[in-house]
Amino acid sequence: MYINVEKGGNLYLASNDDRAKLSGMTIISGSSSVTLDQLNDFKSFKLLSNQLTIHSNLDLAVGANLKGYLYATTAIQADDETFDVRVVNGPQVLTRNSDSSTTVILNTQFLNASPYYDPDKTTLVTGIRQFRKTPINFHYGIPGFDWQYKTSNQFFENPQPIELFDDQGTLQENMIFFESVEPMQINLPYWYITADGSFSLNMDSTSNNENIHKTNSTNTTGVFILNDIWMDQYVNFVTDSTRKGYSGVLVNVDLTDGACITFNNAVNGGADFQRCFDANNKIVHGQFSTNVIPKSLLITHKNYKPGTLYCQYFVYRLKLKQPLLP
């Protein structure tokens, strides 16, 4: 098998397949070669030509059942000291200390016995710490030639832009930083992180099957990535009836059937805030917000496979002196 790649890039393998089977496949690039079991131990393999050859000694049935995959960077990315690739195959801590960085996350096959609705590949992200409150963004897909400035594929952003009145009564866009970030289940085979400062977080190749979550703070944010087989999702918020504020979502929507996001049980009365989508409502990187401070969030769907929804939710309580947008 021959695959076109970019000379000078780096090649990575994300796999937890049996090493004996991986040893039966060889990667050839220019004058260099490596077996997949060797590549599994290496950080990367330098691409010496623009064509990659994959040679297999495995039976077709055995090779077809391998669950791992290869990922090749561009030459520019390979030479960029701030660009890194991590394979998640068990618990690990990711720490980046540069002023600007990109980290590609490659998930391995989820092997544990699990409910039918669990994903094939996933990352559980917890314990996000952003030093100096500098921005961090999560993106779906892989970073292309425009990765350093592309924002349309962002599904998590901290801080979040929220419009508030200043002391002179003028409406201003404020970047609200959330100290509290809820655990996130990233149900994707691969994704990437861009950051404008130092951060650390915990990653594990495990799945939390609970679809009911209670937040840890009155000001908080989290993410749901719903694709393939859906389960309705519930979030119960820590409430504070003494302060007004805002809640909202950042969404990417690509559905074949209907789904709704509802902030309900408003703390101080008032109507629920709901947004519903269907196959005619494709949305790329859209934000919806309200001055409803909810007790809970509910994401529901009509069909067990309604498409894809990326949903970052956030709840922000104002300081007592901050005026509320009417």
C-alpha positions in Angstrom: 0.0 0.0 0.0 1.3 3.5 -0.9 0.2 6.7 0.8 1.1 10.3 -0.2 2.5 12.3 2.7 4.6 15.4 3.1 8.4 14.9 3.2 9.9 16.1 6.5 6.8 15.4 8.5 6.6 13.1 11.5 4.6 9.9 11.6 2.8 8.6 14.8 0.9 5.5 15.6 -2.1 5.4 18.0 -2.7 1.7 18.8 -3.3 -0.7 21.6 -3.4 -3.7 19.3 -1.5 -6.9 20.0 2.3 -6.2 19.6 2.8 -9.5 17.8 0.3 -8.4 15.1 1.9 -5.0 14.9 5.3 -6.6 14.2 3.9 -8.0 11.0 3.5 -4.6 9.4 6.4 -2.4 8.2 6.5 1.3 7.3 9.0 2.3 4.7 9.9 6.0 4.0 12.9 6.6 1.7 15.8 4.6 3.1 14.3 4.1 6.5 11.8 1.5 7.8 10.1 0.6 11.0 7.7 -2.0 12.1 4.5 -0.9 13.8 5.4 -2.4 17.1 8.6 -0.4 17.1 6.8 2.8 16.1 4.4 2.2 19.0 7.4 2.7 21.3 8.8 5.7 19.5 7.7 9.3 19.8 7.7 9.7 16.0 9.2 8.4 12.7 10.6 11.0 10.3 9.2 10.9 6.8 12.1 11.0 4.3 10.0 11.0 1.1 6.6 12.1 0.0 5.4 8.6 -0.4 4.8 6.1 2.5 4.9 2.4 1.9 3.0 0.0 4.2 4.0 -3.7 3.8 2.0 -6.4 5.7 2.8 -10.0 6.4 -0.6 -10.5 8.1 -3.6 -12.4 6.9 -6.2 -10.1 5.4 -8.7 -10.9 8.2 -6.1 -10.2 10.9 -5.1 -6.9 9.4 -8.6 -5.8 8.9 -9.3 -6.2 12.6 -6.5 -3.9 13.8 -8.0 -0.8 15.5 -5.0 1.5 15.5 -4.3 4.3 13.0 -1.4 6.4 11.7 -1.1 10.2 11.8 1.3 12.2 9.8 2.1 15.9 10.4 3.3 18.5 7.9 7.0 19.4 7.7 6.3 22.8 9.2 4.5 21.2 12.2 7.3 18.7 12.6 9.9 21.5 12.8 7.7 23.6 15.2 9.0 23.2 18.8 5.6 24.3 20.1 3.7 21.5 18.2 3.4 18.2 19.9 1.4 14.9 19.6 0.2 12.7 22.4 -1.2 9.2 22.3 -3.7 8.5 25.0 -3.5 4.8 26.1 -4.1 5.1 29.8 -3.8 7.9 32.4 -1.3 10.7 31.8 -0.7 14.3 32.7 -0.3 16.8 29.9 1.7 20.0 30.8 2.7 22.7 28.3 4.8 25.6 29.4 5.3 27.7 26.3 3.5 31.0 25.5 1.8 29.4 22.5 1.4 25.7 21.8 -0.5 23.1 19.8 -1.1 19.5 21.1 -2.7 16.8 18.9 -4.5 14.1 21.0 -4.7 10.6 19.4 -7.1 8.2 21.2 -6.6 4.5 21.1 -9.4 1.9 21.0 -11.6 1.7 24.1 -11.2 -1.9 25.1 -13.2 -2.3 28.4 -16.6 -3.9 28.4 -19.0 -1.0 28.1 -22.6 -0.1 27.3 -23.6 -0.1 23.6 -23.7 3.7 23.5 -20.0 4.2 24.6 -17.6 5.5 22.0 -14.9 3.4 20.3 -12.3 6.0 21.1 -12.4 8.6 23.8 -10.5 10.8 26.2 -11.7 11.7 29.8 -10.2 15.2 30.5 -10.1 16.4 34.1 -8.2 18.8 36.3 -7.6 21.6 33.8 -5.3 24.3 35.2 -4.6 27.5 33.1 -1.7 29.4 34.6 -2.1 33.2 34.3 -5.6 32.7 33.0 -4.4 32.5 29.4 -6.7 31.1 26.7 -7.1 27.4 25.9 -9.2 26.0 23.0 -10.2 22.5 22.1 -10.7 21.7 18.3 -12.2 18.7 16.5 -10.4 17.3 13.5 -6.6 17.5 12.9 -4.6 20.7 12.5 -4.3 21.7 8.8 -2.2 24.4 7.1 -4.3 27.1 8.8 -4.3 25.5 12.3 -2.7 28.5 14.0 -5.6 30.8 13.3 -8.6 28.5 12.6 -11.4 28.9 15.2 -14.5 27.5 13.4 -13.8 24.0 14.7 -13.4 25.0 18.3 -15.8 23.2 20.7 -14.3 24.4 24.0 -13.0 27.8 24.8 -11.9 29.3 28.1 -12.3 32.2 28.5 -15.7 32.7 26.9 -16.9 36.1 25.4 -20.0 37.4 27.2 -21.6 40.8 26.7 -21.9 42.9 29.9 -22.5 46.5 30.8 -19.6 48.5 32.1 -19.8 51.1 34.9 -20.9 53.8 32.3 -23.8 51.6 31.1 -22.1 50.7 27.8 -22.4 47.2 26.5 -19.0 45.6 26.2 -17.8 42.2 25.3 -16.0 40.6 28.2 -13.8 37.6 28.2 -15.0 35.6 31.2 -12.5 33.1 32.6 -13.8 30.1 34.4 -11.7 28.8 37.2 -13.9 25.7 37.4 -14.0 23.4 34.4 -16.1 20.2 34.7 -14.8 16.8 33.6 -15.1 16.4 29.9 -15.6 13.2 27.8 -14.0 13.9 24.4 -15.7 11.2 22.3 -13.4 11.6 19.2 -10.7 9.5 17.7 -8.5 12.6 17.5 -8.6 16.3 18.4 -6.2 19.0 19.3 -5.6 21.8 21.8 -4.3 25.3 21.1 -3.2 27.5 24.0 -1.7 31.0 24.5 0.1 30.1 27.7 1.0 27.4 30.2 -1.5 24.8 31.2 -1.9 21.3 32.6 -4.6 18.7 32.5 -5.2 15.0 33.1 -6.1 12.6 30.4 -7.3 9.0 30.4 -8.6 6.5 27.9 -11.7 5.7 29.9 -15.4 6.5 29.7 -17.7 7.8 32.4 -21.0 6.3 31.6 -23.0 8.6 33.9 -25.4 10.9 31.9 -26.3 12.9 35.0 -23.7 15.4 36.3 -23.6 17.8 39.2 -21.3 20.8 38.8 -18.7 21.8 41.3 -19.1 25.6 41.3 -21.6 28.4 40.7 -19.4 29.7 37.9 -18.4 26.8 35.7 -18.2 25.4 32.2 -18.1 22.0 30.6 -18.6 20.1 27.3 -20.8 17.4 25.8 -19.7 15.7 22.5 -22.7 13.7 21.2 -22.2 11.6 18.1 -23.1 8.1 17.0 -25.5 6.7 19.6 -26.8 9.4 21.9 -28.1 9.3 25.5 -30.0 12.3 27.0 -27.7 14.4 29.1 -28.4 16.2 32.4 -26.5 18.7 34.4 -27.5 19.9 37.8 -25.9 23.3 38.7 -24.8 24.6 42.0 -27.1 27.6 42.5 -26.8 31.0 44.2 -30.1 32.9 44.4 -28.5 36.1 45.6 -26.8 37.0 42.3 -28.0 37.4 38.7 -25.9 36.3 35.8 -25.8 34.5 32.5 -25.9 31.0 31.0 -25.2 29.8 27.5 -23.8 27.4 25.1 -21.2 27.3 22.3 -22.4 24.8 19.7 -21.4 23.1 16.5 -24.5 21.3 15.1 -24.8 18.8 12.2 -27.9 16.7 12.7 -30.1 14.3 10.7 -32.9 14.5 13.3 -34.1 16.8 16.1 -32.4 17.6 19.4 -33.0 20.3 22.0 -30.8 22.1 24.6 -32.8 23.4 27.6 -31.8 25.5 30.6 -34.6 25.0 33.0 -35.9 25.5 36.5 -34.7 29.1 36.7 -33.5 30.0 40.2 -35.6 33.2 40.5 -38.5 32.1 38.4 -39.0 33.1 34.8 -39.2 31.1 31.6 -36.9 28.3 30.5 -34.3 29.0 27.8 -34.4 26.4 25.0 -32.8 26.0 21.6 -33.9 23.2 19.3 -32.1 22.0 16.1 -32.8 19.6 13.2 -31.3 18.7 9.9 -32.0 22.2 8.5 -30.1 23.9 11.3 -26.4 23.2 10.6 -24.4 25.6 12.9 -20.7 26.1 12.9 -19.3 27.7 16.1 -22.4 29.5 17.2 -23.0 30.9 20.7 -26.4 31.4 22.4 -26.8 33.0 25.8 -29.5 34.2 28.2 -29.8 35.9 31.6 -31.7 32.8 32.9 -29.7 31.3 35.8 -30.9 27.7 35.7 -30.9 24.9 38.2 -30.3 22.4 35.4 -29.4 21.7 31.8 -31.0 19.0 29.6 -30.0 17.8 26.2 -32.6 15.6 24.5 -32.9 14.0 21.1 -35.6 12.3 19.0 -33.6 9.5 17.3 -30.9 7.4 19.0 -28.6 8.4 16.1 -29.5 12.0 15.3 -26.1 13.2 14.1 -23.4 15.3 15.8 -23.6 18.0 18.5 -20.7 19.7 20.2 -22.0 21.7 23.1 -20.0 23.7 25.6 -22.2 25.0 28.4 -21.4 27.7 30.8 -23.0 29.5 33.8 -21.7 32.8 35.1 -22.9 34.7 38.2 -22.3 38.4 38.3 -20.5 40.2 41.1 -23.0 42.1 43.2 -22.1 45.4 41.7 -22.2 44.3 38.0 -25.4 45.4 36.2 -27.4 42.8 34.2 -28.1 43.1 30.5 -31.8 43.9 30.2 
